[in-house]
Amino acid sequence: MAKLVEQDVKTTLFRMAFPMLAGTIAMNTYNLVDTFYVSKLGTLPLAAMGFTLPVVMLLTFIAGGIGTGVTTLTSHAMGRYNHETASRTVTHGVIFIALIAATLSIAGFLSINFIFKKLGADAETLPLVKGYMRTWYLGSVFMAFPMMGNGILIAMGDSKSASRFMVLGATINCILDPIMIFGLLGFPKLGIFGAALATVSAQTVSSVWLFYLLTKKHKLLHLKNPELSLFFHSIKRILGFAIPGSLSMILMPISSGVITALISKYGNEAVAASSAAGRLEMFAFVIPMALGISLIPFVSQNFGANRFDRIQEAKVYSTRFAFLYSVLIAISFFMAAPLLAKIFTKDEKVTEIFILYVRTISFGYGMMEIHRYGGFFLTGIHKPVFATLLNAIRVLVLLIPLPFIGGHSPGIQGIFSGRLITDLTAGTIAFLWISWILKNKQKKVEVKNEDRYNNM
């Protein structure tokens, strides 16, 4: 049933977002908890985690791009009350994402030395990076499934189940992290390798529950030999969203890798500080992210029902909420930065850079979230190429050049300032562009409705 085209817009959005809050907190808890416990091992393991982040983001976002395609098409089908097409899209999407994840994990496993040396890992951090990533690659298939399944459950109006299976994985990770990292309860001490093993184990359990929900509860997943002609047709449609979506998301870890390489010139302490602050930054977005995750299925179902008036209304509520919330977070982070630094490190240099990062970049969070919402709206109205272009402007035109230029004048402060200017500018561009597109779309719908009425 197309639940997202019928009820009050504000009520629908926040009814979807509220159950997802626990899920988004759980999703970001993986990184935060891993970083917290690894930081207790010292500066070098924390720096090693910093080097892994761009690659983990890269593979996660490829899976996310495929998931976006499946979620958008499933939502659109449900908007037209077509459960058969939705089921076929989900089934073929699961098979496809498993094949892609397996292929990428093999390629990543074989290229660990080359990639991380290019990112700036030295003789001290590279062995730690290898221990973490080899385990992560082995479990990458199970990392991919929750990325896609989360959006599908929301598209079905089942955000509570989406939230619960994410919370389950995060809880298991929180329990296993100290046991595997520090060797508690008779378990061998594995260090940073244990952090990866805990995450893979947690995501595996989450994937099993996800399959149960999709198969038994929503009857969307039917794992049998697919008809090749229908399978390739589904993959072609999914790739229409997945390719621009993945390219759009891939730009983020590429830019993160460039910035990591720039920061690595200031030493392992700088990489460690930026890694910890960056993972804390992800946690800052959990509340607006809960709303953002709901946007693609909401927009896509209303697009299928030709309700641009509801999409316009959703844009107003979501951007206003993201901006006001992020202003509050920026002020809170600015004041609490010294206390937050103590959670991760006692090293004076790491602490100093951590505080500088948080106090500079946090004031761009609101516009960064508005930029992200812009991509969701464009994808939801079946303009994935425009969403990619929007992200390309942020990354290629702003995010890579500005920190690079800034790093050559006032040093690491210039890198962080370049990121702040990027977020403020990109958010403004996204808001103006989305407003213009939706206004024109709504006018066309009104003209068509008027012509239909006059011809009756």
C-alpha positions as CSV (number, residue, x, y, z in Angstrom):
1,M,0.0,0.0,0.0
2,A,1.3,3.5,-0.9
3,K,1.2,5.0,2.6
4,L,3.3,8.0,1.9
5,V,1.0,9.8,-0.5
6,E,-2.1,10.0,1.6
7,Q,-1.5,11.6,5.1
8,D,-0.3,15.0,6.2
9,V,3.2,15.7,4.9
10,K,4.8,16.9,8.2
11,T,3.1,14.1,10.1
12,T,4.3,11.5,7.6
13,L,7.9,12.7,7.4
14,F,8.4,12.8,11.2
15,R,6.4,9.6,11.8
16,M,8.9,7.9,9.4
17,A,11.9,9.7,10.9
18,F,11.2,9.2,14.6
19,P,11.6,5.4,14.6
20,M,14.7,5.8,12.4
21,L,16.4,7.9,15.0
22,A,17.4,4.9,17.0
23,G,18.6,3.3,13.7
24,T,20.7,6.3,12.6
25,I,22.2,6.5,16.1
26,A,23.0,2.8,15.9
27,M,24.5,3.2,12.3
28,N,26.9,5.9,13.5
29,T,27.6,4.1,16.7
30,Y,29.6,1.5,14.8
31,N,32.3,4.1,13.8
32,L,32.2,6.0,17.1
33,V,32.5,2.9,19.3
34,D,35.2,1.4,17.1
35,T,37.1,4.7,17.3
36,F,36.7,5.0,21.1
37,Y,38.1,1.6,21.9
38,V,40.8,1.8,19.3
39,S,41.9,5.1,20.7
40,K,42.7,3.3,23.9
41,L,45.4,1.4,22.0
42,G,47.3,4.6,21.3
43,T,47.9,7.2,18.6
44,L,49.2,4.8,15.9
45,P,46.1,2.5,15.8
46,L,43.9,5.6,15.8
47,A,45.8,7.0,12.9
48,A,45.5,3.6,11.1
49,M,41.7,3.8,11.5
50,G,41.9,7.3,9.9
51,F,43.6,5.8,6.8
52,T,40.9,3.1,6.4
53,L,38.0,5.5,6.4
54,P,38.2,6.7,2.8
55,V,38.3,3.1,1.5
56,V,35.6,1.9,3.8
57,M,33.5,4.9,2.7
58,L,34.2,4.1,-1.0
59,L,32.9,0.5,-0.9
60,T,30.0,1.4,1.4
61,F,28.9,4.2,-0.9
62,I,29.0,1.9,-4.0
63,A,26.6,-0.4,-2.1
64,G,24.6,2.6,-1.1
65,G,24.3,3.7,-4.7
66,I,22.9,0.3,-5.7
67,G,20.6,0.5,-2.6
68,T,19.4,3.9,-3.7
69,G,18.4,2.5,-7.1
70,V,16.5,-0.4,-5.5
71,T,14.8,1.8,-2.9
72,T,13.7,4.4,-5.5
73,L,12.3,1.9,-7.9
74,T,10.6,-0.1,-5.1
75,S,9.0,3.2,-3.8
76,H,7.9,4.2,-7.2
77,A,6.3,0.8,-7.8
78,M,4.5,1.0,-4.4
79,G,3.3,4.5,-5.3
80,R,1.5,2.8,-8.2
81,Y,0.3,-0.1,-6.1
82,N,2.5,-2.6,-8.0
83,H,3.8,-5.2,-5.5
84,E,4.9,-7.6,-8.2
85,T,7.4,-5.1,-9.7
86,A,8.6,-4.1,-6.2
87,S,9.3,-7.7,-5.3
88,R,11.2,-8.4,-8.5
89,T,13.3,-5.3,-8.1
90,V,14.2,-6.2,-4.5
91,T,15.1,-9.8,-5.3
92,H,17.2,-8.9,-8.3
93,G,18.8,-6.1,-6.3
94,V,19.9,-8.4,-3.5
95,I,21.5,-10.8,-6.0
96,F,23.3,-7.9,-7.8
97,I,24.6,-6.2,-4.7
98,A,26.0,-9.6,-3.5
99,L,27.9,-10.0,-6.7
100,I,29.3,-6.5,-6.7
101,A,30.4,-6.6,-3.1
102,A,32.2,-9.9,-3.6
103,T,34.0,-8.6,-6.6
104,L,35.1,-5.3,-4.9
105,S,36.3,-7.2,-1.8
106,I,38.5,-9.4,-3.8
107,A,40.0,-6.4,-5.7
108,G,40.5,-4.5,-2.5
109,F,42.1,-7.4,-0.7
110,L,44.7,-7.7,-3.5
111,S,45.5,-4.0,-3.6
112,I,45.9,-3.1,0.1
113,N,49.6,-2.2,0.0
114,F,49.3,0.0,-3.1
115,I,46.2,1.9,-2.0
116,F,47.2,2.7,1.5
117,K,50.7,3.7,0.7
118,K,49.2,6.2,-1.8
119,L,47.0,7.5,1.0
120,G,50.1,8.2,3.1
121,A,50.3,5.2,5.5
122,D,53.9,4.6,6.6
123,A,55.8,1.6,7.9
124,E,54.3,2.0,11.4
125,T,50.7,2.3,10.4
126,L,50.5,0.0,7.3
127,P,50.6,-3.3,9.2
128,L,47.7,-2.1,11.4
129,V,45.8,-1.0,8.4
130,K,46.3,-4.4,6.8
131,G,45.0,-6.3,9.8
132,Y,41.8,-4.2,9.9
133,M,41.1,-4.1,6.2
134,R,41.7,-7.8,5.4
135,T,39.0,-8.7,7.9
136,W,36.7,-6.0,6.7
137,Y,37.0,-7.1,3.1
138,L,36.1,-10.7,4.0
139,G,32.9,-9.5,5.5
140,S,32.1,-6.7,3.0
141,V,29.1,-8.6,1.5
142,F,27.3,-8.5,4.9
143,M,28.2,-4.7,5.1
144,A,26.3,-4.2,1.8
145,F,23.0,-5.8,2.6
146,P,21.9,-3.5,5.5
147,M,22.8,-0.4,3.3
148,M,20.1,-1.5,0.8
149,G,17.6,-3.2,3.1
150,N,17.2,-0.2,5.3
151,G,15.8,1.9,2.5
152,I,13.5,-0.9,1.2
153,L,11.9,-1.3,4.7
154,I,11.3,2.5,4.9
155,A,9.8,2.4,1.4
156,M,7.3,-0.2,2.7
157,G,6.4,2.2,5.6
158,D,8.1,-0.1,8.0
159,S,10.7,2.3,9.5
160,K,10.3,0.6,12.9
161,S,11.7,-2.7,11.6
162,A,14.4,-0.8,9.7
163,S,15.4,0.9,13.0
164,R,15.3,-2.3,15.0
165,F,17.6,-4.4,12.8
166,M,20.1,-1.5,12.7
167,V,20.0,-1.3,16.5
168,L,20.6,-5.0,16.8
169,G,23.8,-4.8,14.8
170,A,25.1,-1.8,16.7
171,T,24.4,-3.4,20.0
172,I,26.2,-6.6,19.1
173,N,29.2,-4.5,17.8
174,C,29.3,-2.5,21.1
175,I,29.4,-5.8,23.1
176,L,32.0,-7.5,20.9
177,D,34.3,-4.6,20.4
178,P,36.0,-4.5,23.9
179,I,35.9,-8.4,24.1
180,M,37.8,-8.8,20.8
181,I,40.0,-5.7,20.9
182,F,41.3,-6.1,24.5
183,G,40.9,-9.9,24.8
184,L,38.2,-10.1,27.5
185,L,36.3,-13.2,28.7
186,G,39.1,-15.6,27.6
187,F,39.1,-14.2,24.0
188,P,42.5,-13.5,22.5
189,K,43.6,-9.8,22.4
190,L,43.3,-8.8,18.7
191,G,43.7,-5.0,18.8
192,I,42.5,-3.2,15.7
193,F,41.9,-6.5,14.0
194,G,39.3,-7.2,16.7
195,A,37.4,-4.0,15.8
196,A,36.9,-5.2,12.2
197,L,36.0,-8.7,13.3
198,A,33.3,-7.3,15.7
199,T,31.8,-5.1,13.0
200,V,31.7,-7.9,10.5
201,S,30.1,-10.3,13.0
202,A,27.4,-7.7,13.9
203,Q,26.6,-6.9,10.3
204,T,26.2,-10.6,9.5
205,V,23.6,-11.0,12.2
206,S,21.8,-7.9,11.0
207,S,21.8,-9.3,7.4
208,V,20.2,-12.5,8.5
209,W,17.3,-10.7,10.3
210,L,16.9,-8.4,7.2
211,F,16.4,-11.4,5.0
212,Y,13.8,-12.7,7.3
213,L,11.9,-9.3,7.2
214,L,12.0,-9.0,3.4
215,T,11.1,-12.7,2.9
216,K,8.5,-13.5,5.5
217,K,7.0,-10.1,6.6
218,H,6.9,-8.1,3.4
219,K,7.2,-11.0,0.9
220,L,9.5,-9.0,-1.3
221,L,12.5,-11.4,-1.5
222,H,12.2,-14.6,-3.4
223,L,15.7,-16.2,-3.8
224,K,15.3,-18.6,-6.7
225,N,16.9,-18.8,-10.1
226,P,15.9,-15.6,-11.8
227,E,14.9,-15.4,-15.5
228,L,17.9,-13.9,-17.1
229,S,15.9,-11.6,-19.3
230,L,14.0,-10.2,-16.4
231,F,17.1,-10.1,-14.2
232,F,19.1,-8.0,-16.7
233,H,16.1,-5.7,-17.2
234,S,15.9,-5.1,-13.5
235,I,19.7,-4.5,-13.3
236,K,19.5,-2.0,-16.2
237,R,16.8,0.0,-14.4
238,I,18.7,-0.2,-11.0
239,L,21.9,0.9,-12.7
240,G,20.1,4.0,-14.1
241,F,20.1,5.2,-10.5
242,A,23.0,3.2,-9.1
243,I,25.7,4.5,-11.5
244,P,25.0,8.2,-10.9
245,G,24.2,7.6,-7.3
246,S,27.4,5.6,-6.7
247,L,29.5,8.1,-8.7
248,S,28.0,10.9,-6.6
249,M,28.8,9.1,-3.3
250,I,32.2,7.9,-4.5
251,L,33.3,11.5,-4.8
252,M,33.1,11.8,-1.1
253,P,35.7,9.1,-0.1
254,I,37.9,10.3,-3.0
255,S,37.8,13.8,-1.5
256,S,38.3,12.3,1.9
257,G,41.3,10.5,0.7
258,V,42.8,13.7,-0.8
259,I,42.2,15.5,2.5
260,T,43.7,12.6,4.5
261,A,46.8,12.7,2.3
262,L,47.0,16.5,2.9
263,I,46.6,16.1,6.7
264,S,49.1,13.2,6.8
265,K,51.9,15.8,6.0
266,Y,51.3,17.1,9.5
267,G,52.1,13.7,11.1
268,N,50.2,10.7,12.5
269,E,48.9,12.9,15.3
270,A,47.0,15.1,12.8
271,V,45.5,12.0,11.0
272,A,44.5,10.5,14.4
273,A,42.8,13.8,15.5
274,S,41.0,14.2,12.2
275,S,39.9,10.6,12.2
276,A,38.4,10.9,15.7
277,A,36.7,14.3,14.9
278,G,35.4,13.0,11.6
279,R,33.7,10.0,13.2
280,L,32.2,12.3,15.9
281,E,31.0,14.5,13.1
282,M,29.1,11.6,11.6
283,F,27.4,11.2,15.0
284,A,26.3,14.8,14.9
285,F,24.1,14.1,11.9
286,V,22.1,11.3,13.4
287,I,18.9,13.3,13.9
288,P,18.7,15.1,10.5
289,M,19.9,11.9,8.9
290,A,16.9,10.1,10.3
291,L,14.7,12.6,8.4
292,G,17.0,12.4,5.4
293,I,16.8,8.6,5.1
294,S,13.0,9.0,4.8
295,L,13.1,11.5,2.0
296,I,13.9,9.3,-1.0
297,P,11.0,6.8,-0.5
298,F,8.6,9.7,0.4
299,V,9.6,11.8,-2.6
300,S,9.6,8.8,-5.0
301,Q,6.2,7.6,-3.9
302,N,4.7,11.1,-4.3
303,F,6.5,11.4,-7.6
304,G,4.8,8.2,-8.7
305,A,1.5,9.7,-7.6
306,N,2.3,13.0,-9.4
307,R,2.0,15.0,-6.1
308,F,4.6,17.7,-6.5
309,D,2.7,19.9,-4.0
310,R,3.6,17.4,-1.3
311,I,7.2,17.2,-2.4
312,Q,7.5,21.0,-2.2
313,E,6.0,21.0,1.3
314,A,8.5,18.3,2.3
315,K,11.4,20.4,1.0
316,V,10.3,23.3,3.2
317,Y,10.0,21.3,6.4
318,S,13.2,19.3,5.9
319,T,15.6,22.1,5.0
320,R,14.2,24.3,7.8
321,F,14.7,21.5,10.3
322,A,18.2,20.6,9.1
323,F,19.4,24.2,9.4
324,L,18.0,25.0,12.8
325,Y,19.2,21.7,14.3
326,S,22.7,22.1,12.9
327,V,23.1,25.6,14.3
328,L,22.3,24.2,17.7
329,I,24.9,21.4,17.2
330,A,27.6,23.8,16.0
331,I,27.2,26.0,19.1
332,S,27.2,22.9,21.4
333,F,30.3,21.4,19.7
334,F,32.2,24.6,19.8
335,M,31.7,24.9,23.6
336,A,32.2,21.2,24.3
337,A,35.2,20.6,22.0
338,P,37.9,20.2,24.8
339,L,35.7,17.8,26.7
340,L,34.9,15.7,23.5
341,A,38.7,15.5,22.7
342,K,39.3,13.9,26.1
343,I,37.1,11.0,25.2
344,F,39.5,9.9,22.4
345,T,43.0,11.0,23.5
346,K,45.3,12.4,26.1
347,D,48.0,13.5,23.6
348,E,48.3,17.3,23.6
349,K,49.0,17.6,19.9
350,V,46.1,15.3,18.9
351,T,43.8,17.3,21.3
352,E,44.8,20.6,19.8
353,I,44.1,19.5,16.2
354,F,40.8,17.8,17.3
355,I,39.5,21.0,18.9
356,L,40.6,23.1,15.8
357,Y,38.7,20.7,13.5
358,V,35.5,20.7,15.5
359,R,35.4,24.4,16.1
360,T,36.0,25.3,12.5
361,I,34.0,22.7,10.5
362,S,30.9,22.4,12.7
363,F,29.5,25.7,11.5
364,G,29.0,24.3,8.1
365,Y,27.0,21.2,9.2
366,G,23.6,22.8,8.5
367,M,24.3,23.7,4.9
368,M,26.1,20.3,4.4
369,E,22.9,18.5,5.4
370,I,20.8,20.8,3.1
371,H,23.1,19.8,0.3
372,R,22.6,16.1,1.1
373,Y,18.9,16.6,1.2
374,G,19.1,18.2,-2.3
375,G,20.5,14.9,-3.7
376,F,17.7,12.9,-2.1
377,F,15.1,15.1,-3.7
378,L,16.7,14.9,-7.1
379,T,17.0,11.1,-6.9
380,G,13.4,10.8,-5.7
381,I,12.1,12.6,-8.7
382,H,14.2,10.4,-11.0
383,K,16.9,12.9,-11.7
384,P,19.9,10.9,-10.4
385,V,22.3,12.5,-12.9
386,F,21.4,15.9,-11.5
387,A,22.1,14.5,-8.0
388,T,25.5,13.4,-9.2
389,L,26.2,16.8,-10.8
390,L,25.2,18.5,-7.5
391,N,27.7,16.4,-5.6
392,A,30.4,16.8,-8.2
393,I,30.1,20.6,-7.8
394,R,30.7,20.2,-4.0
395,V,33.6,17.8,-4.3
396,L,35.5,18.6,-7.5
397,V,34.8,22.4,-7.7
398,L,35.0,23.1,-4.0
399,L,36.0,20.4,-1.6
400,I,39.2,19.2,-3.2
401,P,40.6,22.6,-4.4
402,L,39.8,24.8,-1.4
403,P,41.5,22.7,1.4
404,F,44.4,22.1,-1.0
405,I,44.8,25.9,-1.4
406,G,44.2,26.5,2.3
407,G,46.9,23.9,3.3
408,H,49.5,25.9,1.5
409,S,49.0,29.1,3.5
410,P,47.9,28.9,7.1
411,G,48.6,25.2,7.3
412,I,46.1,22.7,8.8
413,Q,43.8,25.6,9.8
414,G,43.5,26.4,6.1
415,I,42.5,22.8,5.2
416,F,39.7,23.0,7.8
417,S,38.6,26.5,6.6
418,G,38.5,25.2,3.0
419,R,36.0,22.5,4.1
420,L,33.8,25.1,5.9
421,I,33.6,27.3,2.9
422,T,32.8,24.3,0.8
423,D,29.8,23.3,2.9
424,L,28.4,26.8,3.1
425,T,28.6,27.3,-0.6
426,A,27.4,23.8,-1.7
427,G,24.4,24.0,0.6
428,T,23.3,27.3,-0.8
429,I,23.6,26.0,-4.4
430,A,21.6,22.9,-3.6
431,F,18.8,24.8,-1.9
432,L,18.4,27.3,-4.8
433,W,18.6,24.6,-7.5
434,I,16.1,22.3,-5.9
435,S,13.7,25.1,-5.3
436,W,13.8,26.1,-8.9
437,I,13.3,22.5,-10.2
438,L,10.4,21.7,-8.0
439,K,8.7,25.0,-8.7
440,N,8.9,24.3,-12.5
441,K,7.7,20.7,-12.0
442,Q,4.7,21.8,-10.0
443,K,3.7,24.4,-12.6
444,K,3.7,21.8,-15.3
445,V,1.5,19.5,-13.3
446,E,-0.9,22.4,-12.6
447,V,-1.1,23.2,-16.3
448,K,-1.8,19.6,-17.3
449,N,-4.5,19.3,-14.7
450,E,-6.1,22.6,-15.9
451,D,-6.0,21.4,-19.5
452,R,-7.5,18.0,-18.5
453,Y,-10.3,19.9,-16.7
454,N,-11.0,22.2,-19.6
455,N,-11.2,19.3,-22.1
456,M,-13.8,17.4,-20.0
